[in-house]
């Protein structure tokens, strides 16, 4: 039996070499995958270079302030003109699955002013960039590899039936299951060989650490390819013409890769409407601008209710003092805190709902799992935003003693200012859940395919 299997397997190899179009298609996909790796690593390297330049920008800003204020200065002046950054460093895996790193900001420029308008200042993205999406290795694996599997498998048996070869083949002492198994095994070897080759090249190129994520990535890509071969097996088991198989498989690809994700996106957006960050920013600006017209005592009493430790500071009698200015800046943040929390919670709820429903589309599941593995998914971005918020709180805690105790800010105080850093961490639990869901999807399609073959044995005509 094994000799027959390998004989058929070898015959498939000879047929594959003779089919120049399929060889060219595999070569084209290999080149496309290499370009995806190049694009991803180049994009992450560009982001790293930007992040590496930020400390120098901060240093120049400090030098300019030292020239502008050669002696001890009012901390309010420093807080207004001094810029620092909350930075989101990528890990090496981000090069293989960019996720939301080129859509959401990977650093935030911060001053002592209100936080929310700074946090969402870059919330608007270029719609053309969103439309084109990321062309990284994960994109090639999730969206293009199924098309290669369809091209290799749509005529698994139908072409030989149409050419009359299947009748001669099944007339030999060989079981039909061995014929199907050898044909599927050869195509699986070609596709997985390409997927693993590209993955290994990508990992070496991106210099990822050799840990359990390597096995998880290979497991996700392998199960995803197995799923699409399972779909091809189900369509083959229907025993229709090559044209019917091709149209059906392309229809399934369109359904699972394009239509279901689009409908799911619309449904999730309707289930959890989220206000735009720009709306939150506008409301905060209105609140801050109104602060200029409110009585100072009213503003300060609201502020002291939140920070009673500064209540004993001197009563404001001047026309303008920085502590009053920063107090109503912060009250602007406080006024939109419920909207800011609803915005972040709404995004998380949308993500959680997609996680619950992504079993409907292995493409969404695979893409989300690879993003989670690379630390480029939405929860990671929300963690960065929370980290930036905590950093802004630390900046305020640093400057408030200078402002409310009216202490002078000297040159050596710049070195005492807190700094920020945040590095993406993989969401391994999400990736492993995705692995389990893909395993279930694979079991379902192969169970259906073998069930159809058992119910209706392969007919040579």
Secondary structure, DSSP 8 states (H G I E B T S, - for coil): -HHHHHHHHHHHHHHHHH-HHHHHHHHHHHHHHHHHHHHHHHHHHHHHHHHHHHHHHHHHHHHHHHHHT-S-EEHHHHHHH--EEEEEE--GGGGT--TTTTTS-SEEEE-SS-SHHHHTTT----HHHHHH---SHHHIIIIIHHHHHHHHHTTTTHHHHHTTHHHHHHTSS--HHHHHHHHHHHHHHHHHHHHHHHHHHHHHHHT---SHHHHHHHHHHHHHHHHHHHHHHHHHHT---HHHHHHHHHHHHIIIIIIHHHHHHHHHHHHS----HHHHHHHHHHHHHHHTTS-HHHHHHHHHHH-GGGTTS----SS--HHHHHHHHHHHHHHTHHHHHHHHHHHHHHHHHHHHHGGG-HHHHHHHHHHHHHT-SHHHHHHHHHHHHHHHHHHHHHHHHHHHTT-EE-GGGGGGS----EE----HHHHHHHHHHHHHHHHHHHHHHHHHHHHS-----
